[in-house]
Amino acid sequence: MPSSVIKRFAYDPQGRVLTITFVSGRVYGYQGVPADVAEGMRLAFAKGEYFNKAIRDHFIAVAVAVAGAEPPDQPPLL
């Protein structure tokens, strides 16, 4: 089911960073996310509900960018 809040996400297992792009265009990297939590996000039917339950307020969020606002000489983040 498409999420009304989360546009896309990607996981870096080496850095343990789950990067989430929200439909608002904001992009956050959630630090120290274990692989099983990221896999839970991938498998979740309701991504927004899973995010609220297992990720939000459980991991440090670092604002990465606002989609479309990256400097022109930088490649897209996701």
CNS distance restraints for C-alpha pairs under 8 A (distance, minus, plus):
assign (resid   1 and name CA) (resid  45 and name CA) 6.07 0.50 0.50
assign (resid   1 and name CA) (resid  46 and name CA) 6.63 0.50 0.50
assign (resid   2 and name CA) (resid  46 and name CA) 7.89 0.50 0.50
assign (resid   2 and name CA) (resid  47 and name CA) 7.97 0.50 0.50
assign (resid   3 and name CA) (resid   7 and name CA) 6.86 0.50 0.50
assign (resid   3 and name CA) (resid  46 and name CA) 6.74 0.50 0.50
assign (resid   3 and name CA) (resid  47 and name CA) 5.99 0.50 0.50
assign (resid   3 and name CA) (resid  48 and name CA) 6.23 0.50 0.50
assign (resid   4 and name CA) (resid  23 and name CA) 7.22 0.50 0.50
assign (resid   4 and name CA) (resid  48 and name CA) 7.54 0.50 0.50
assign (resid   5 and name CA) (resid  22 and name CA) 5.72 0.50 0.50
assign (resid   5 and name CA) (resid  23 and name CA) 5.47 0.50 0.50
assign (resid   5 and name CA) (resid  24 and name CA) 7.76 0.50 0.50
assign (resid   5 and name CA) (resid  48 and name CA) 6.16 0.50 0.50
assign (resid   6 and name CA) (resid  20 and name CA) 7.08 0.50 0.50
assign (resid   6 and name CA) (resid  21 and name CA) 6.16 0.50 0.50
assign (resid   6 and name CA) (resid  22 and name CA) 4.36 0.50 0.50
assign (resid   6 and name CA) (resid  23 and name CA) 5.58 0.50 0.50
assign (resid   6 and name CA) (resid  47 and name CA) 7.05 0.50 0.50
assign (resid   6 and name CA) (resid  48 and name CA) 6.50 0.50 0.50
assign (resid   7 and name CA) (resid  20 and name CA) 7.71 0.50 0.50
assign (resid   7 and name CA) (resid  21 and name CA) 5.51 0.50 0.50
assign (resid   7 and name CA) (resid  22 and name CA) 5.03 0.50 0.50
assign (resid   7 and name CA) (resid  23 and name CA) 4.99 0.50 0.50
assign (resid   8 and name CA) (resid  20 and name CA) 6.04 0.50 0.50
assign (resid   8 and name CA) (resid  21 and name CA) 5.26 0.50 0.50
assign (resid   8 and name CA) (resid  22 and name CA) 7.00 0.50 0.50
assign (resid   9 and name CA) (resid  18 and name CA) 7.00 0.50 0.50
assign (resid   9 and name CA) (resid  19 and name CA) 5.45 0.50 0.50
assign (resid   9 and name CA) (resid  20 and name CA) 4.31 0.50 0.50
assign (resid   9 and name CA) (resid  21 and name CA) 5.95 0.50 0.50
assign (resid  10 and name CA) (resid  18 and name CA) 5.87 0.50 0.50
assign (resid  10 and name CA) (resid  19 and name CA) 5.26 0.50 0.50
assign (resid  10 and name CA) (resid  20 and name CA) 6.64 0.50 0.50
assign (resid  10 and name CA) (resid  78 and name CA) 7.46 0.50 0.50
assign (resid  11 and name CA) (resid  16 and name CA) 7.15 0.50 0.50
assign (resid  11 and name CA) (resid  17 and name CA) 5.87 0.50 0.50
assign (resid  11 and name CA) (resid  18 and name CA) 4.48 0.50 0.50
assign (resid  11 and name CA) (resid  19 and name CA) 6.19 0.50 0.50
assign (resid  11 and name CA) (resid  38 and name CA) 6.66 0.50 0.50
assign (resid  12 and name CA) (resid  16 and name CA) 5.47 0.50 0.50
assign (resid  12 and name CA) (resid  17 and name CA) 5.23 0.50 0.50
assign (resid  12 and name CA) (resid  18 and name CA) 6.41 0.50 0.50
assign (resid  13 and name CA) (resid  17 and name CA) 6.90 0.50 0.50
assign (resid  13 and name CA) (resid  34 and name CA) 7.92 0.50 0.50
assign (resid  13 and name CA) (resid  35 and name CA) 6.46 0.50 0.50
assign (resid  15 and name CA) (resid  32 and name CA) 7.55 0.50 0.50
assign (resid  16 and name CA) (resid  31 and name CA) 6.35 0.50 0.50
assign (resid  16 and name CA) (resid  32 and name CA) 4.99 0.50 0.50
assign (resid  16 and name CA) (resid  33 and name CA) 5.17 0.50 0.50
assign (resid  16 and name CA) (resid  34 and name CA) 6.20 0.50 0.50
assign (resid  16 and name CA) (resid  35 and name CA) 7.21 0.50 0.50
assign (resid  17 and name CA) (resid  29 and name CA) 5.95 0.50 0.50
assign (resid  17 and name CA) (resid  30 and name CA) 5.44 0.50 0.50
assign (resid  17 and name CA) (resid  31 and name CA) 4.86 0.50 0.50
assign (resid  17 and name CA) (resid  32 and name CA) 6.01 0.50 0.50
assign (resid  17 and name CA) (resid  33 and name CA) 5.87 0.50 0.50
assign (resid  18 and name CA) (resid  29 and name CA) 5.56 0.50 0.50
assign (resid  18 and name CA) (resid  30 and name CA) 5.06 0.50 0.50
assign (resid  18 and name CA) (resid  31 and name CA) 6.83 0.50 0.50
assign (resid  18 and name CA) (resid  33 and name CA) 6.40 0.50 0.50
assign (resid  18 and name CA) (resid  38 and name CA) 6.79 0.50 0.50
assign (resid  19 and name CA) (resid  27 and name CA) 6.94 0.50 0.50
assign (resid  19 and name CA) (resid  28 and name CA) 5.63 0.50 0.50
assign (resid  19 and name CA) (resid  29 and name CA) 4.23 0.50 0.50
assign (resid  19 and name CA) (resid  30 and name CA) 6.16 0.50 0.50
assign (resid  20 and name CA) (resid  27 and name CA) 5.66 0.50 0.50
assign (resid  20 and name CA) (resid  28 and name CA) 5.48 0.50 0.50
assign (resid  20 and name CA) (resid  29 and name CA) 6.41 0.50 0.50
assign (resid  20 and name CA) (resid  30 and name CA) 7.83 0.50 0.50
assign (resid  21 and name CA) (resid  25 and name CA) 6.33 0.50 0.50
assign (resid  21 and name CA) (resid  26 and name CA) 5.89 0.50 0.50
assign (resid  21 and name CA) (resid  27 and name CA) 4.42 0.50 0.50
assign (resid  21 and name CA) (resid  28 and name CA) 6.68 0.50 0.50
assign (resid  21 and name CA) (resid  67 and name CA) 7.97 0.50 0.50
assign (resid  22 and name CA) (resid  26 and name CA) 5.53 0.50 0.50
assign (resid  22 and name CA) (resid  27 and name CA) 6.32 0.50 0.50
assign (resid  25 and name CA) (resid  66 and name CA) 5.38 0.50 0.50
assign (resid  25 and name CA) (resid  67 and name CA) 4.74 0.50 0.50
assign (resid  25 and name CA) (resid  68 and name CA) 7.75 0.50 0.50
assign (resid  26 and name CA) (resid  63 and name CA) 7.61 0.50 0.50
assign (resid  26 and name CA) (resid  64 and name CA) 7.82 0.50 0.50
assign (resid  26 and name CA) (resid  65 and name CA) 6.16 0.50 0.50
assign (resid  26 and name CA) (resid  66 and name CA) 4.47 0.50 0.50
assign (resid  26 and name CA) (resid  67 and name CA) 6.11 0.50 0.50
assign (resid  27 and name CA) (resid  63 and name CA) 6.07 0.50 0.50
assign (resid  27 and name CA) (resid  64 and name CA) 5.32 0.50 0.50
assign (resid  27 and name CA) (resid  65 and name CA) 5.29 0.50 0.50
assign (resid  27 and name CA) (resid  66 and name CA) 5.90 0.50 0.50
assign (resid  27 and name CA) (resid  67 and name CA) 6.93 0.50 0.50
assign (resid  28 and name CA) (resid  61 and name CA) 5.96 0.50 0.50
assign (resid  28 and name CA) (resid  62 and name CA) 5.38 0.50 0.50
assign (resid  28 and name CA) (resid  63 and name CA) 4.48 0.50 0.50
assign (resid  28 and name CA) (resid  64 and name CA) 5.14 0.50 0.50
assign (resid  28 and name CA) (resid  65 and name CA) 7.29 0.50 0.50
assign (resid  29 and name CA) (resid  61 and name CA) 5.61 0.50 0.50
assign (resid  29 and name CA) (resid  62 and name CA) 5.18 0.50 0.50
assign (resid  29 and name CA) (resid  63 and name CA) 6.48 0.50 0.50
assign (resid  29 and name CA) (resid  64 and name CA) 6.34 0.50 0.50
assign (resid  30 and name CA) (resid  55 and name CA) 7.88 0.50 0.50
assign (resid  30 and name CA) (resid  59 and name CA) 5.83 0.50 0.50
assign (resid  30 and name CA) (resid  60 and name CA) 5.56 0.50 0.50
assign (resid  30 and name CA) (resid  61 and name CA) 4.52 0.50 0.50
assign (resid  30 and name CA) (resid  62 and name CA) 6.41 0.50 0.50
assign (resid  31 and name CA) (resid  59 and name CA) 5.99 0.50 0.50
assign (resid  31 and name CA) (resid  60 and name CA) 5.43 0.50 0.50
assign (resid  31 and name CA) (resid  61 and name CA) 6.44 0.50 0.50
assign (resid  31 and name CA) (resid  62 and name CA) 7.62 0.50 0.50
assign (resid  32 and name CA) (resid  59 and name CA) 6.78 0.50 0.50
assign (resid  32 and name CA) (resid  60 and name CA) 7.77 0.50 0.50
assign (resid  33 and name CA) (resid  37 and name CA) 6.49 0.50 0.50
assign (resid  33 and name CA) (resid  38 and name CA) 6.79 0.50 0.50
assign (resid  33 and name CA) (resid  59 and name CA) 6.91 0.50 0.50
assign (resid  34 and name CA) (resid  38 and name CA) 6.56 0.50 0.50
assign (resid  35 and name CA) (resid  39 and name CA) 6.05 0.50 0.50
assign (resid  36 and name CA) (resid  40 and name CA) 6.07 0.50 0.50
assign (resid  37 and name CA) (resid  41 and name CA) 6.40 0.50 0.50
assign (resid  37 and name CA) (resid  54 and name CA) 7.26 0.50 0.50
assign (resid  37 and name CA) (resid  55 and name CA) 7.88 0.50 0.50
assign (resid  38 and name CA) (resid  42 and name CA) 6.44 0.50 0.50
assign (resid  39 and name CA) (resid  43 and name CA) 6.19 0.50 0.50
assign (resid  40 and name CA) (resid  44 and name CA) 5.84 0.50 0.50
assign (resid  40 and name CA) (resid  50 and name CA) 7.80 0.50 0.50
assign (resid  41 and name CA) (resid  47 and name CA) 6.24 0.50 0.50
assign (resid  41 and name CA) (resid  50 and name CA) 6.38 0.50 0.50
assign (resid  41 and name CA) (resid  51 and name CA) 7.09 0.50 0.50
assign (resid  42 and name CA) (resid  47 and name CA) 7.85 0.50 0.50
assign (resid  44 and name CA) (resid  50 and name CA) 6.45 0.50 0.50
assign (resid  46 and name CA) (resid  50 and name CA) 6.33 0.50 0.50
assign (resid  47 and name CA) (resid  51 and name CA) 6.01 0.50 0.50
assign (resid  48 and name CA) (resid  52 and name CA) 6.20 0.50 0.50
assign (resid  49 and name CA) (resid  53 and name CA) 6.14 0.50 0.50
assign (resid  50 and name CA) (resid  54 and name CA) 5.74 0.50 0.50
assign (resid  50 and name CA) (resid  55 and name CA) 7.40 0.50 0.50
assign (resid  51 and name CA) (resid  55 and name CA) 4.96 0.50 0.50
assign (resid  51 and name CA) (resid  56 and name CA) 5.88 0.50 0.50
assign (resid  52 and name CA) (resid  56 and name CA) 5.09 0.50 0.50
assign (resid  52 and name CA) (resid  57 and name CA) 7.94 0.50 0.50
assign (resid  54 and name CA) (resid  58 and name CA) 6.78 0.50 0.50
assign (resid  55 and name CA) (resid  59 and name CA) 6.09 0.50 0.50
assign (resid  65 and name CA) (resid  69 and name CA) 6.94 0.50 0.50
assign (resid  65 and name CA) (resid  70 and name CA) 6.86 0.50 0.50
assign (resid  66 and name CA) (resid  70 and name CA) 7.27 0.50 0.50
assign (resid  70 and name CA) (resid  74 and name CA) 6.51 0.50 0.50
assign (resid  70 and name CA) (resid  75 and name CA) 7.97 0.50 0.50
assign (resid  70 and name CA) (resid  76 and name CA) 7.19 0.50 0.50
